[in-house]
Amino acid sequence: MRKYVDVVGDDVNLVFVVGAMVHGKIELDYIDDFIAISDYPLSAAMCIARIIEALVDKWSIL
C-alpha cells in the first residue's frame, strides 16, 4: 500500500472502494486501478486501516 500511495501525486484526489467479499472483484465504471492489499483475506476494517496507515506515513501526519 505504501508503494502505491507514494507514487501518487499530492494534487490527485484519492478515492478507495473497499470490497468485502470472498471471491471476485468490484466492477464499476469509475474505478481506474484495482489493487490488492494482501494475499490473504482481510476484514474491511483491517483493509481501511492499512490504507490510512500508508497515507499517514506519506503525509507525515503523526
PDB file of N, CA, C and O in Angstrom:
ATOM      1  N   MET A   1       0.823  -1.186   0.000  1.00  0.00           N
ATOM      2  CA  MET A   1       0.000   0.000   0.000  1.00  0.00           C
ATOM      3  C   MET A   1       0.867   1.250   0.000  1.00  0.00           C
ATOM      4  O   MET A   1       0.564   2.230  -0.681  1.00  0.00           O
ATOM      5  N   ARG A   2       1.952   1.206   0.772  1.00  0.00           N
ATOM      6  CA  ARG A   2       2.827   2.386   0.840  1.00  0.00           C
ATOM      7  C   ARG A   2       3.435   2.696  -0.523  1.00  0.00           C
ATOM      8  O   ARG A   2       3.529   3.861  -0.910  1.00  0.00           O
ATOM      9  N   LYS A   3       3.845   1.671  -1.245  1.00  0.00           N
ATOM     10  CA  LYS A   3       4.410   1.880  -2.584  1.00  0.00           C
ATOM     11  C   LYS A   3       3.379   2.509  -3.509  1.00  0.00           C
ATOM     12  O   LYS A   3       3.721   3.356  -4.335  1.00  0.00           O
ATOM     13  N   TYR A   4       2.125   2.104  -3.378  1.00  0.00           N
ATOM     14  CA  TYR A   4       1.065   2.633  -4.232  1.00  0.00           C
ATOM     15  C   TYR A   4       0.830   4.118  -3.962  1.00  0.00           C
ATOM     16  O   TYR A   4       0.799   4.917  -4.899  1.00  0.00           O
ATOM     17  N   VAL A   5       0.664   4.496  -2.700  1.00  0.00           N
ATOM     18  CA  VAL A   5       0.357   5.900  -2.401  1.00  0.00           C
ATOM     19  C   VAL A   5       1.576   6.801  -2.563  1.00  0.00           C
ATOM     20  O   VAL A   5       1.422   8.001  -2.786  1.00  0.00           O
ATOM     21  N   ASP A   6       2.786   6.249  -2.455  1.00  0.00           N
ATOM     22  CA  ASP A   6       3.988   7.067  -2.611  1.00  0.00           C
ATOM     23  C   ASP A   6       4.129   7.625  -4.027  1.00  0.00           C
ATOM     24  O   ASP A   6       4.645   8.729  -4.199  1.00  0.00           O
ATOM     25  N   VAL A   7       3.686   6.890  -5.033  1.00  0.00           N
ATOM     26  CA  VAL A   7       3.843   7.353  -6.409  1.00  0.00           C
ATOM     27  C   VAL A   7       2.710   8.274  -6.860  1.00  0.00           C
ATOM     28  O   VAL A   7       2.808   8.910  -7.909  1.00  0.00           O
ATOM     29  N   VAL A   8       1.638   8.347  -6.075  1.00  0.00           N
ATOM     30  CA  VAL A   8       0.515   9.228  -6.412  1.00  0.00           C
ATOM     31  C   VAL A   8       0.856  10.652  -5.987  1.00  0.00           C
ATOM     32  O   VAL A   8       1.292  10.883  -4.860  1.00  0.00           O
ATOM     33  N   GLY A   9       0.656  11.594  -6.888  1.00  0.00           N
ATOM     34  CA  GLY A   9       0.941  12.988  -6.581  1.00  0.00           C
ATOM     35  C   GLY A   9      -0.010  13.555  -5.538  1.00  0.00           C
ATOM     36  O   GLY A   9      -1.125  13.065  -5.366  1.00  0.00           O
ATOM     37  N   ASP A  10       0.442  14.589  -4.848  1.00  0.00           N
ATOM     38  CA  ASP A  10      -0.384  15.213  -3.808  1.00  0.00           C
ATOM     39  C   ASP A  10      -1.553  16.002  -4.398  1.00  0.00           C
ATOM     40  O   ASP A  10      -2.473  16.374  -3.669  1.00  0.00           O
ATOM     41  N   ASP A  11      -1.528  16.261  -5.699  1.00  0.00           N
ATOM     42  CA  ASP A  11      -2.610  17.018  -6.338  1.00  0.00           C
ATOM     43  C   ASP A  11      -3.732  16.105  -6.858  1.00  0.00           C
ATOM     44  O   ASP A  11      -4.691  16.584  -7.463  1.00  0.00           O
ATOM     45  N   VAL A  12      -3.612  14.806  -6.625  1.00  0.00           N
ATOM     46  CA  VAL A  12      -4.600  13.827  -7.076  1.00  0.00           C
ATOM     47  C   VAL A  12      -5.566  13.509  -5.940  1.00  0.00           C
ATOM     48  O   VAL A  12      -5.150  13.256  -4.810  1.00  0.00           O
ATOM     49  N   ASN A  13      -6.863  13.525  -6.255  1.00  0.00           N
ATOM     50  CA  ASN A  13      -7.874  13.121  -5.277  1.00  0.00           C
ATOM     51  C   ASN A  13      -7.976  11.609  -5.273  1.00  0.00           C
ATOM     52  O   ASN A  13      -8.267  11.001  -6.303  1.00  0.00           O
ATOM     53  N   LEU A  14      -7.738  10.998  -4.120  1.00  0.00           N
ATOM     54  CA  LEU A  14      -7.813   9.551  -3.999  1.00  0.00           C
ATOM     55  C   LEU A  14      -9.173   9.132  -3.461  1.00  0.00           C
ATOM     56  O   LEU A  14      -9.686   9.715  -2.505  1.00  0.00           O
ATOM     57  N   VAL A  15      -9.744   8.122  -4.083  1.00  0.00           N
ATOM     58  CA  VAL A  15     -10.975   7.506  -3.606  1.00  0.00           C
ATOM     59  C   VAL A  15     -10.735   6.012  -3.600  1.00  0.00           C
ATOM     60  O   VAL A  15     -10.384   5.437  -4.631  1.00  0.00           O
ATOM     61  N   PHE A  16     -10.917   5.375  -2.459  1.00  0.00           N
ATOM     62  CA  PHE A  16     -10.735   3.939  -2.340  1.00  0.00           C
ATOM     63  C   PHE A  16     -12.099   3.278  -2.182  1.00  0.00           C
ATOM     64  O   PHE A  16     -12.903   3.692  -1.347  1.00  0.00           O
ATOM     65  N   VAL A  17     -12.353   2.262  -2.978  1.00  0.00           N
ATOM     66  CA  VAL A  17     -13.568   1.456  -2.873  1.00  0.00           C
ATOM     67  C   VAL A  17     -13.133   0.115  -2.304  1.00  0.00           C
ATOM     68  O   VAL A  17     -12.351  -0.600  -2.931  1.00  0.00           O
ATOM     69  N   VAL A  18     -13.626  -0.228  -1.137  1.00  0.00           N
ATOM     70  CA  VAL A  18     -13.228  -1.454  -0.461  1.00  0.00           C
ATOM     71  C   VAL A  18     -14.330  -2.489  -0.640  1.00  0.00           C
ATOM     72  O   VAL A  18     -15.477  -2.265  -0.251  1.00  0.00           O
ATOM     73  N   GLY A  19     -13.974  -3.617  -1.228  1.00  0.00           N
ATOM     74  CA  GLY A  19     -14.935  -4.704  -1.412  1.00  0.00           C
ATOM     75  C   GLY A  19     -14.838  -5.682  -0.264  1.00  0.00           C
ATOM     76  O   GLY A  19     -13.740  -6.065   0.139  1.00  0.00           O
ATOM     77  N   ALA A  20     -15.950  -6.082   0.255  1.00  0.00           N
ATOM     78  CA  ALA A  20     -15.969  -7.039   1.363  1.00  0.00           C
ATOM     79  C   ALA A  20     -16.643  -8.317   0.889  1.00  0.00           C
ATOM     80  O   ALA A  20     -17.767  -8.634   1.278  1.00  0.00           O
ATOM     81  N   MET A  21     -15.917  -9.049   0.028  1.00  0.00           N
ATOM     82  CA  MET A  21     -16.454 -10.307  -0.466  1.00  0.00           C
ATOM     83  C   MET A  21     -15.342 -11.341  -0.539  1.00  0.00           C
ATOM     84  O   MET A  21     -14.162 -10.996  -0.596  1.00  0.00           O
ATOM     85  N   VAL A  22     -15.715 -12.570  -0.537  1.00  0.00           N
ATOM     86  CA  VAL A  22     -14.736 -13.655  -0.501  1.00  0.00           C
ATOM     87  C   VAL A  22     -14.066 -13.829  -1.861  1.00  0.00           C
ATOM     88  O   VAL A  22     -12.848 -13.992  -1.931  1.00  0.00           O
ATOM     89  N   HIS A  23     -14.838 -13.796  -2.932  1.00  0.00           N
ATOM     90  CA  HIS A  23     -14.297 -14.023  -4.275  1.00  0.00           C
ATOM     91  C   HIS A  23     -14.765 -12.929  -5.220  1.00  0.00           C
ATOM     92  O   HIS A  23     -15.801 -12.303  -4.997  1.00  0.00           O
ATOM     93  N   GLY A  24     -13.995 -12.705  -6.277  1.00  0.00           N
ATOM     94  CA  GLY A  24     -14.382 -11.740  -7.290  1.00  0.00           C
ATOM     95  C   GLY A  24     -13.783 -10.381  -7.037  1.00  0.00           C
ATOM     96  O   GLY A  24     -12.979 -10.192  -6.124  1.00  0.00           O
ATOM     97  N   LYS A  25     -14.189  -9.436  -7.865  1.00  0.00           N
ATOM     98  CA  LYS A  25     -13.731  -8.067  -7.689  1.00  0.00           C
ATOM     99  C   LYS A  25     -14.841  -7.103  -8.072  1.00  0.00           C
ATOM    100  O   LYS A  25     -15.818  -7.486  -8.715  1.00  0.00           O
ATOM    101  N   ILE A  26     -14.682  -5.876  -7.679  1.00  0.00           N
ATOM    102  CA  ILE A  26     -15.693  -4.858  -7.917  1.00  0.00           C
ATOM    103  C   ILE A  26     -15.579  -4.376  -9.357  1.00  0.00           C
ATOM    104  O   ILE A  26     -14.485  -4.060  -9.824  1.00  0.00           O
ATOM    105  N   GLU A  27     -16.694  -4.320 -10.054  1.00  0.00           N
ATOM    106  CA  GLU A  27     -16.733  -3.852 -11.438  1.00  0.00           C
ATOM    107  C   GLU A  27     -17.562  -2.560 -11.481  1.00  0.00           C
ATOM    108  O   GLU A  27     -18.789  -2.613 -11.552  1.00  0.00           O
ATOM    109  N   LEU A  28     -16.896  -1.415 -11.438  1.00  0.00           N
ATOM    110  CA  LEU A  28     -17.573  -0.123 -11.501  1.00  0.00           C
ATOM    111  C   LEU A  28     -16.918   0.746 -12.567  1.00  0.00           C
ATOM    112  O   LEU A  28     -15.728   0.608 -12.847  1.00  0.00           O
ATOM    113  N   ASP A  29     -17.701   1.638 -13.158  1.00  0.00           N
ATOM    114  CA  ASP A  29     -17.198   2.496 -14.237  1.00  0.00           C
ATOM    115  C   ASP A  29     -16.145   3.494 -13.762  1.00  0.00           C
ATOM    116  O   ASP A  29     -15.260   3.865 -14.533  1.00  0.00           O
ATOM    117  N   TYR A  30     -16.225   3.925 -12.530  1.00  0.00           N
ATOM    118  CA  TYR A  30     -15.343   4.987 -12.055  1.00  0.00           C
ATOM    119  C   TYR A  30     -14.055   4.472 -11.411  1.00  0.00           C
ATOM    120  O   TYR A  30     -13.320   5.265 -10.821  1.00  0.00           O
ATOM    121  N   ILE A  31     -13.760   3.197 -11.501  1.00  0.00           N
ATOM    122  CA  ILE A  31     -12.529   2.643 -10.926  1.00  0.00           C
ATOM    123  C   ILE A  31     -11.429   2.655 -11.981  1.00  0.00           C
ATOM    124  O   ILE A  31     -11.588   2.086 -13.061  1.00  0.00           O
ATOM    125  N   ASP A  32     -10.304   3.311 -11.660  1.00  0.00           N
ATOM    126  CA  ASP A  32      -9.158   3.381 -12.575  1.00  0.00           C
ATOM    127  C   ASP A  32      -8.157   2.268 -12.316  1.00  0.00           C
ATOM    128  O   ASP A  32      -7.587   1.722 -13.261  1.00  0.00           O
ATOM    129  N   ASP A  33      -7.936   1.925 -11.067  1.00  0.00           N
ATOM    130  CA  ASP A  33      -6.966   0.911 -10.683  1.00  0.00           C
ATOM    131  C   ASP A  33      -7.626  -0.126  -9.795  1.00  0.00           C
ATOM    132  O   ASP A  33      -8.594   0.161  -9.090  1.00  0.00           O
ATOM    133  N   PHE A  34      -7.090  -1.330  -9.839  1.00  0.00           N
ATOM    134  CA  PHE A  34      -7.522  -2.388  -8.935  1.00  0.00           C
ATOM    135  C   PHE A  34      -6.275  -2.904  -8.236  1.00  0.00           C
ATOM    136  O   PHE A  34      -5.355  -3.397  -8.888  1.00  0.00           O
ATOM    137  N   ILE A  35      -6.239  -2.795  -6.918  1.00  0.00           N
ATOM    138  CA  ILE A  35      -5.068  -3.253  -6.159  1.00  0.00           C
ATOM    139  C   ILE A  35      -5.533  -4.192  -5.056  1.00  0.00           C
ATOM    140  O   ILE A  35      -6.666  -4.112  -4.582  1.00  0.00           O
ATOM    141  N   ALA A  36      -4.644  -5.072  -4.665  1.00  0.00           N
ATOM    142  CA  ALA A  36      -4.914  -5.981  -3.554  1.00  0.00           C
ATOM    143  C   ALA A  36      -4.033  -5.563  -2.383  1.00  0.00           C
ATOM    144  O   ALA A  36      -2.827  -5.383  -2.552  1.00  0.00           O
ATOM    145  N   ILE A  37      -4.609  -5.410  -1.221  1.00  0.00           N
ATOM    146  CA  ILE A  37      -3.877  -5.014  -0.028  1.00  0.00           C
ATOM    147  C   ILE A  37      -3.056  -6.178   0.512  1.00  0.00           C
ATOM    148  O   ILE A  37      -1.969  -5.980   1.054  1.00  0.00           O
ATOM    149  N   SER A  38      -3.573  -7.375   0.363  1.00  0.00           N
ATOM    150  CA  SER A  38      -2.922  -8.555   0.927  1.00  0.00           C
ATOM    151  C   SER A  38      -3.227  -9.778   0.069  1.00  0.00           C
ATOM    152  O   SER A  38      -4.216  -9.799  -0.664  1.00  0.00           O
ATOM    153  N   ASP A  39      -2.384 -10.784   0.162  1.00  0.00           N
ATOM    154  CA  ASP A  39      -2.660 -12.061  -0.500  1.00  0.00           C
ATOM    155  C   ASP A  39      -3.613 -12.914   0.335  1.00  0.00           C
ATOM    156  O   ASP A  39      -4.049 -13.980  -0.102  1.00  0.00           O
ATOM    157  N   TYR A  40      -3.927 -12.443   1.522  1.00  0.00           N
ATOM    158  CA  TYR A  40      -4.790 -13.184   2.443  1.00  0.00           C
ATOM    159  C   TYR A  40      -6.079 -12.402   2.679  1.00  0.00           C
ATOM    160  O   TYR A  40      -6.097 -11.183   2.508  1.00  0.00           O
ATOM    161  N   PRO A  41      -7.148 -13.077   3.065  1.00  0.00           N
ATOM    162  CA  PRO A  41      -8.401 -12.375   3.353  1.00  0.00           C
ATOM    163  C   PRO A  41      -8.234 -11.424   4.544  1.00  0.00           C
ATOM    164  O   PRO A  41      -7.639 -11.779   5.562  1.00  0.00           O
ATOM    165  N   LEU A  42      -8.760 -10.234   4.396  1.00  0.00           N
ATOM    166  CA  LEU A  42      -8.739  -9.238   5.470  1.00  0.00           C
ATOM    167  C   LEU A  42     -10.152  -8.730   5.705  1.00  0.00           C
ATOM    168  O   LEU A  42     -10.977  -8.723   4.792  1.00  0.00           O
ATOM    169  N   SER A  43     -10.422  -8.312   6.915  1.00  0.00           N
ATOM    170  CA  SER A  43     -11.693  -7.643   7.171  1.00  0.00           C
ATOM    171  C   SER A  43     -11.641  -6.261   6.515  1.00  0.00           C
ATOM    172  O   SER A  43     -10.563  -5.733   6.240  1.00  0.00           O
ATOM    173  N   ALA A  44     -12.800  -5.694   6.274  1.00  0.00           N
ATOM    174  CA  ALA A  44     -12.854  -4.354   5.696  1.00  0.00           C
ATOM    175  C   ALA A  44     -12.156  -3.348   6.616  1.00  0.00           C
ATOM    176  O   ALA A  44     -11.485  -2.432   6.141  1.00  0.00           O
ATOM    177  N   ALA A  45     -12.313  -3.520   7.917  1.00  0.00           N
ATOM    178  CA  ALA A  45     -11.678  -2.615   8.883  1.00  0.00           C
ATOM    179  C   ALA A  45     -10.150  -2.675   8.780  1.00  0.00           C
ATOM    180  O   ALA A  45      -9.491  -1.637   8.834  1.00  0.00           O
ATOM    181  N   MET A  46      -9.587  -3.862   8.635  1.00  0.00           N
ATOM    182  CA  MET A  46      -8.134  -4.000   8.512  1.00  0.00           C
ATOM    183  C   MET A  46      -7.649  -3.412   7.190  1.00  0.00           C
ATOM    184  O   MET A  46      -6.590  -2.785   7.141  1.00  0.00           O
ATOM    185  N   CYS A  47      -8.406  -3.609   6.131  1.00  0.00           N
ATOM    186  CA  CYS A  47      -8.048  -3.057   4.830  1.00  0.00           C
ATOM    187  C   CYS A  47      -8.012  -1.524   4.880  1.00  0.00           C
ATOM    188  O   CYS A  47      -7.070  -0.903   4.387  1.00  0.00           O
ATOM    189  N   ILE A  48      -9.027  -0.933   5.467  1.00  0.00           N
ATOM    190  CA  ILE A  48      -9.077   0.523   5.588  1.00  0.00           C
ATOM    191  C   ILE A  48      -7.961   1.022   6.499  1.00  0.00           C
ATOM    192  O   ILE A  48      -7.381   2.077   6.242  1.00  0.00           O
ATOM    193  N   ALA A  49      -7.657   0.284   7.550  1.00  0.00           N
ATOM    194  CA  ALA A  49      -6.563   0.669   8.447  1.00  0.00           C
ATOM    195  C   ALA A  49      -5.230   0.697   7.698  1.00  0.00           C
ATOM    196  O   ALA A  49      -4.414   1.589   7.930  1.00  0.00           O
ATOM    197  N   ARG A  50      -5.002  -0.254   6.816  1.00  0.00           N
ATOM    198  CA  ARG A  50      -3.751  -0.272   6.041  1.00  0.00           C
ATOM    199  C   ARG A  50      -3.679   0.893   5.065  1.00  0.00           C
ATOM    200  O   ARG A  50      -2.609   1.466   4.861  1.00  0.00           O
ATOM    201  N   ILE A  51      -4.806   1.247   4.463  1.00  0.00           N
ATOM    202  CA  ILE A  51      -4.840   2.398   3.567  1.00  0.00           C
ATOM    203  C   ILE A  51      -4.512   3.670   4.344  1.00  0.00           C
ATOM    204  O   ILE A  51      -3.682   4.471   3.914  1.00  0.00           O
ATOM    205  N   ILE A  52      -5.164   3.852   5.484  1.00  0.00           N
ATOM    206  CA  ILE A  52      -4.936   5.044   6.304  1.00  0.00           C
ATOM    207  C   ILE A  52      -3.504   5.097   6.803  1.00  0.00           C
ATOM    208  O   ILE A  52      -2.895   6.167   6.807  1.00  0.00           O
ATOM    209  N   GLU A  53      -2.958   3.976   7.218  1.00  0.00           N
ATOM    210  CA  GLU A  53      -1.576   3.924   7.698  1.00  0.00           C
ATOM    211  C   GLU A  53      -0.602   4.364   6.604  1.00  0.00           C
ATOM    212  O   GLU A  53       0.352   5.093   6.877  1.00  0.00           O
ATOM    213  N   ALA A  54      -0.836   3.928   5.384  1.00  0.00           N
ATOM    214  CA  ALA A  54       0.033   4.327   4.274  1.00  0.00           C
ATOM    215  C   ALA A  54      -0.068   5.825   4.006  1.00  0.00           C
ATOM    216  O   ALA A  54       0.941   6.474   3.730  1.00  0.00           O
ATOM    217  N   LEU A  55      -1.255   6.369   4.084  1.00  0.00           N
ATOM    218  CA  LEU A  55      -1.451   7.818   3.861  1.00  0.00           C
ATOM    219  C   LEU A  55      -0.856   8.645   4.999  1.00  0.00           C
ATOM    220  O   LEU A  55      -0.294   9.714   4.760  1.00  0.00           O
ATOM    221  N   VAL A  56      -0.978   8.158   6.228  1.00  0.00           N
ATOM    222  CA  VAL A  56      -0.361   8.842   7.386  1.00  0.00           C
ATOM    223  C   VAL A  56       1.145   8.918   7.202  1.00  0.00           C
ATOM    224  O   VAL A  56       1.750   9.960   7.455  1.00  0.00           O
ATOM    225  N   ASP A  57       1.757   7.823   6.764  1.00  0.00           N
ATOM    226  CA  ASP A  57       3.203   7.817   6.530  1.00  0.00           C
ATOM    227  C   ASP A  57       3.591   8.751   5.389  1.00  0.00           C
ATOM    228  O   ASP A  57       4.586   9.470   5.488  1.00  0.00           O
ATOM    229  N   LYS A  58       2.810   8.746   4.302  1.00  0.00           N
ATOM    230  CA  LYS A  58       3.112   9.587   3.139  1.00  0.00           C
ATOM    231  C   LYS A  58       3.070  11.066   3.508  1.00  0.00           C
ATOM    232  O   LYS A  58       3.961  11.831   3.140  1.00  0.00           O
ATOM    233  N   TRP A  59       2.054  11.453   4.218  1.00  0.00           N
ATOM    234  CA  TRP A  59       1.859  12.857   4.543  1.00  0.00           C
ATOM    235  C   TRP A  59       2.487  13.258   5.893  1.00  0.00           C
ATOM    236  O   TRP A  59       2.341  14.403   6.320  1.00  0.00           O
ATOM    237  N   SER A  60       3.172  12.341   6.553  1.00  0.00           N
ATOM    238  CA  SER A  60       3.832  12.599   7.841  1.00  0.00           C
ATOM    239  C   SER A  60       2.872  13.248   8.839  1.00  0.00           C
ATOM    240  O   SER A  60       3.196  14.268   9.447  1.00  0.00           O
ATOM    241  N   ILE A  61       1.716  12.661   8.999  1.00  0.00           N
ATOM    242  CA  ILE A  61       0.701  13.221   9.889  1.00  0.00           C
ATOM    243  C   ILE A  61       1.065  12.995  11.355  1.00  0.00           C
ATOM    244  O   ILE A  61       0.883  13.893  12.177  1.00  0.00           O
ATOM    245  N   LEU A  62       1.571  11.822  11.692  1.00  0.00           N
ATOM    246  CA  LEU A  62       1.916  11.547  13.083  1.00  0.00           C
ATOM    247  C   LEU A  62       3.413  11.575  13.276  1.00  0.00           C
ATOM    248  O   LEU A  62       3.896  11.364  14.388  1.00  0.00           O
TER     249      LEU A  62
END
